């Protein structure tokens, strides 16, 4: 399932009306607030949709964090990264070195440092986030926790360094918030596990119930037109079907 970008904007506007501060991930480490919703976007594909989402957030006076994957050669979508940074958003590194090179390999360590340095030529990068790679037998989640992040100049990683005994983790992984098709994109603590549309989530979230939230979305799932949303929803259906096949004993 996917939704038009306008539904995401309505969700953000509703959260602001409910009394939340909306902020990028690095603010959690540098200037923590409460009540707050920290906004994280994983740019897995279609960076042009990330640019349009960043423009929509900027029009609402909101800054968030966008995490970009590299190619195997260590390059990033330069135009999209720089356009989003110019709009005042945080840029982060969306790493997947474990699924590419293996958890204990020297290649993984080298690729992580190389990609981080490459992205820093385009933007000031202070946080990183793992790519889920749901169809892989390996997982990238938590890899950066074992690195010397101080030496790398990193503040942290949202999925491992937020206090999820207090922060609710909400993601659109699987096609809808709280999806039953989310295979591994969970926090070690509080998670939304009831499927909710953007409108339902906007009505349900309030500072009295959940004062701290990490909201993760994938911009490719939030195109501007309903037709494009339906097309991506069909893609999600296919990916979820493959997940079910891989999870069978």
N, C-alpha and C positions, 0 to 999 in steps of 0.2 A: 504494500500500500504506500502511496505517496500523496502529498497534499500541495495545493497551490501556495506560492510564496506569500500571498495575501493572508492565508490562515496563520502562518508563522508570525507575520507582523501584528495580527490581531492578538495572538497569544502574548507577545511582548508588551503590547500596549495594555493588555489586561493585567499583566504582572506588575507593571509600573503603577497602575491604578490601585492595585491591592496593597501597595506600600513597599514593594521590593526595590532595592537598588540593583540594577543590572550592570555587570562588570565583566571584564576579561579575566582569564585564569590567573595571570600574574598578580592581579590585585589581591587575590587570596593570600599570597605570600608577602606582598609589599604593603598593602593597606587593607587589612581585613575589615569587613563590615557585617552588620546584622540588623535587619533581615536582608539577605542578598541572594540573587540568582547569578551564578557564574556561568557565562556562556562560552561553550566550546564547540567548534565546528571542525569535523574531520573531512578534509577535502580529498576524498579517495579518487574521484573521477570528475570530469566536466568542470574544470576550474572557472569557466565563464559563469556558471551558476553561482559559484562562491562570490564572484565579483558583484553580481546583481543582488545577492543577499546582503553583502557588505554595504552596498549603496542604500538598500532599504533600511538597514539598521542605522546608518549614518543620518538618514532623513528623520529618524525618530530620536536622534540625539543619543544613540547607544553605541558603545564600543564593546567588542567581543574578541575572542581568540580563534584564529584559523590555523589549522595544522596541515602542512603540506607533505605529501610523499615525494620521494625522489625516484628518478629512473635508476636502473642498475648502474648507470654510468655516473650517477651522483649529480644529475641536473634537476632543476625545478622549473615550474612554469613561471618564468621571470616576470612576464607582463602582469599576470594575475597577482603574484605576490606583491609587486610594487604598487599596483593599483589599490589593493586592499590596505596596505600600510599607509598610503597617502590619505586614506579615509579615516585614519586614526585607530585602526584595529591592531591587536597583537598578532604577531606571526610566530608560529611554533613548528617544530620538526616532528613529523608523523612517521616514526621509524618502523621498519619491518626487517631488521637485519637478522633476526633469529630464523624466520621462515625462509630467508634467502641463503644464509650462510651457516646456520647452526649456532646453538646457544654458547658453546664453549670455544668457538673458533676464533683464531686471530683475525680472520677476514671480517667477522662481525664487528669486532672492536675497531678495526681500521675503517670500515665503511661508515660506522656511526660517527666517528670523528671527522672523516672526510665530508660526509653529507652535511653535518652541522656547520663545518667551516664554509662549505659552499653556500648554504642558505644564509649564513651571516654576511656574505658579500652583498646580499640583497636587503637584509633587514636585521634589526637587533633581536636576537632570539634568546629568550631566558627560560622557556619551558619546553618540554617535549611530551609526546603522547604516543602510545603504541598503536599500531594498526592491528585490528583484530584478526585478519586473515582467516575467516571462519571455515573455509574449505581446506585449510592446511591441517596436517596432523600435529604440527608444532604451534607454539604460541609466542608472540612477542611480548605479551603482557608482563610487566614487572622487570623486564630486562635492564632498563636504565637504573633501577634501584641498586644494582650491584656495581655500577660504575662510580668513579670519583667525580661526582657531579660538581663539586666545588671547583676542582681543577678545570672542569669543562665550562665553568661560568654559568651553571644552570641553577635556577631557584628550586626546581622540582618538577614532578610529573603529576598531573591532576588525579589520575586513577589510583596512584599508590600513595600520594603524599597529602591528600585531603583527609580530614578526620571524619570518616564515614560513620562513626558512632553518632555524629551530629549532622553531617551533610547527607541529604537524600540524593542519590544518583538516579537521573532520568535520562534515557537515551532513546532515539528513534531506530536503533539497530533492530532489524527484523521487519521494518516497515511502518511501525506505529509505536508510540510511547508505551513502554511496558509490554512489548511483544512477547508472546510465548515462543516465538521462533528465534529469539536472541540466544545464541548458543554459548557465548563466553564473555560478552561485554557487560560484566557486572562489577560492582565495587565489592570490597571485602566486608561491607557493613550494610547500610540502609539502601534499598533499591525499590524503585517503583516496579511492581510485578503484576499490576492490573492493567490490561490494555485500555488506553485512553486516546481519543482524538485530541487534536490541539485545543478545540473548544472545551472539551470535557476537562482536560488538564488545567486550562486557564481558570475554570470555575472551581476546581478542587484545590489548587495550590493557594495557600494563604500563609502569611507570617505566623499566625497563631498555631497552625498545624505543622508547618515545616519552615522554620526561620532561615535555614541554609540549604541551598539546592545547587547541584552541578547539572546543568542541562546540556546534553550533547546531541548535536544534530549533524546530518550529512547533507550539505547543500544540494547535492545532485537529486535528493528526494523532494526538493522544494522548488520546482520550476515555476515560471510565471503563469503558464497556461494550464487549464484543467486537462486538456488533451495530453500534454507532455507528462502531467502527473499520472494519468491513467497508463501511459506507456511505461513509465518507471515502475508503477505498481505491478504491472505484469512481469517486469524483470525481477522485482523482489519475490514474487510468487515462485518464479523458477529457481532462484537462489535458495529460498526456504525449502523447496522440494529437495534440492541437492543436499542441504543440511540434514534433512530427515533421513535420506538414504545413507549418508555417512555415519549417522548416529546409531544405525541399526547394528545389533551384535552379529 
